[in-house]
């Protein structure tokens, strides 16, 4: 009989420990959430104040800032595109060098397969053209 009250006491202690952990977790999450909500409110307030202050300046200087912004955007886009094309060309040249050197770069088997298919199709078209030429020549000799 003395074992049963002890297990009940242990069970109550375990339940209260679980409840206190859940309470601490909830309070911690609520405190962090409240702090983040407060910081987001401060950020929104600061953004609105900065926008209210900067709007007249942007309106006054917009005839200069808009074309300058467009120019900077186009120049940046041009340089980035030029750099990307240069990198693509270097990668392509490196791949071609490795292919010619026989180092079997990635996708080389696909290129070989495509080359063989093109050569087969060209051979077929040559035969068809030769047959078509012979057929037209025979028609021309028979028609005369």
C-alpha positions in Angstrom: 0.0 0.0 0.0 2.8 2.4 0.6 4.0 2.0 -3.0 0.7 3.2 -4.4 0.7 6.7 -2.8 4.3 7.1 -3.7 3.6 6.4 -7.4 0.7 8.8 -7.2 3.0 11.5 -5.7 5.6 10.8 -8.4 2.9 11.1 -11.0 1.7 14.4 -9.6 5.3 15.7 -9.5 5.9 14.6 -13.1 2.6 16.3 -14.2 3.4 19.5 -12.4 7.0 19.5 -13.9 5.5 19.0 -17.4 3.0 21.8 -16.8 5.7 24.2 -15.5 7.9 23.4 -18.6 5.0 24.1 -20.9 4.2 27.3 -19.0 7.9 28.4 -19.3 7.9 27.6 -23.0 4.7 29.6 -23.5 6.0 32.6 -21.6 9.3 32.5 -23.4 7.6 32.3 -26.8 5.2 35.1 -25.8 8.0 37.4 -24.7 10.0 36.8 -27.9 6.9 37.3 -30.0 6.1 40.5 -28.2 9.6 41.8 -28.6 9.7 41.0 -32.3 6.2 42.6 -32.8 7.5 45.8 -31.0 10.6 45.8 -33.2 8.6 45.4 -36.4 6.4 48.3 -35.3 9.4 50.5 -34.7 10.8 49.5 -38.1 7.5 50.4 -39.8 7.3 53.7 -38.0 10.9 54.6 -39.0 10.2 53.6 -42.6 7.1 55.8 -42.7 8.9 58.8 -41.1 11.9 58.4 -43.6 9.5 58.2 -46.5 7.6 61.4 -45.4 10.9 63.2 -45.0 12.5 61.9 -48.3 9.4 62.4 -50.5 9.8 66.2 -51.1 13.5 65.7 -51.8 12.8 62.9 -54.3 10.1 65.0 -56.0 12.5 68.0 -56.3 15.4 66.0 -57.7 13.3 63.5 -59.7 14.2 65.2 -63.1 17.8 64.4 -62.3 17.5 61.2 -60.3 15.2 59.2 -62.7 17.4 59.5 -65.8 20.5 59.0 -63.6 18.9 55.8 -62.1 17.9 54.6 -65.6 21.5 55.2 -66.8 23.0 53.4 -63.9 20.7 50.5 -64.3 21.4 50.2 -68.0 25.2 50.5 -67.5 25.1 47.9 -64.7 22.9 45.5 -66.8 25.3 45.9 -69.7 28.4 45.1 -67.7 26.7 42.1 -66.1 25.5 40.8 -69.4 28.9 41.3 -71.0 30.6 39.5 -68.1 28.1 36.6 -68.3 28.7 36.3 -72.0 32.5 36.2 -71.4 32.1 33.5 -68.8 29.9 31.5 -71.1 32.4 31.8 -73.9 35.3 30.7 -71.7 33.3 27.7 -70.4 32.3 26.8 -74.0 35.9 27.1 -75.2 37.1 25.0 -72.2 34.5 22.3 -73.1 35.5 22.3 -76.7 39.2 22.0 -75.8 38.5 19.1 -73.5 36.4 17.4 -76.2 39.0 17.8 -78.9 41.8 16.6 -76.5 39.7 13.5 -75.8 39.1 14.1 -72.1 35.4 13.3 -72.5 33.8 16.3 -70.9 30.2 16.1 -69.7 27.5 15.6 -72.4 30.2 14.5 -74.9 28.3 11.3 -75.6 25.2 13.3 -76.5 27.2 15.4 -78.9 28.7 12.3 -80.5 25.2 10.8 -80.8 23.8 14.0 -82.4 26.8 14.2 -84.8 26.1 10.6 -85.9 22.4 11.3 -86.4 23.1 14.4 -88.5 25.6 12.4 -90.6 23.1 9.6 -91.1 20.4 12.1 -92.1 22.7 13.9 -94.5 23.6 10.6 -96.1 19.9 9.7 -96.5 19.2 13.1 -98.0 22.1 12.7 -100.4 20.7 9.3 -101.6 17.3 10.8 -102.0 18.6 13.7 -104.0 20.6 11.3 -106.2 17.5 9.2 -106.7 15.4 12.2 -107.4 18.0 13.5 -109.9 18.1 10.1 -111.7 14.3 10.0 -111.8 14.0 13.5 -113.3 16.8 12.7 -115.8 14.9 9.6 -116.9 11.6 11.6 -117.2 13.4 14.2 -119.3 14.9 11.6 -121.7 11.6 9.8 -122.0 9.7 13.0 -122.6 11.9 14.1 -125.4 
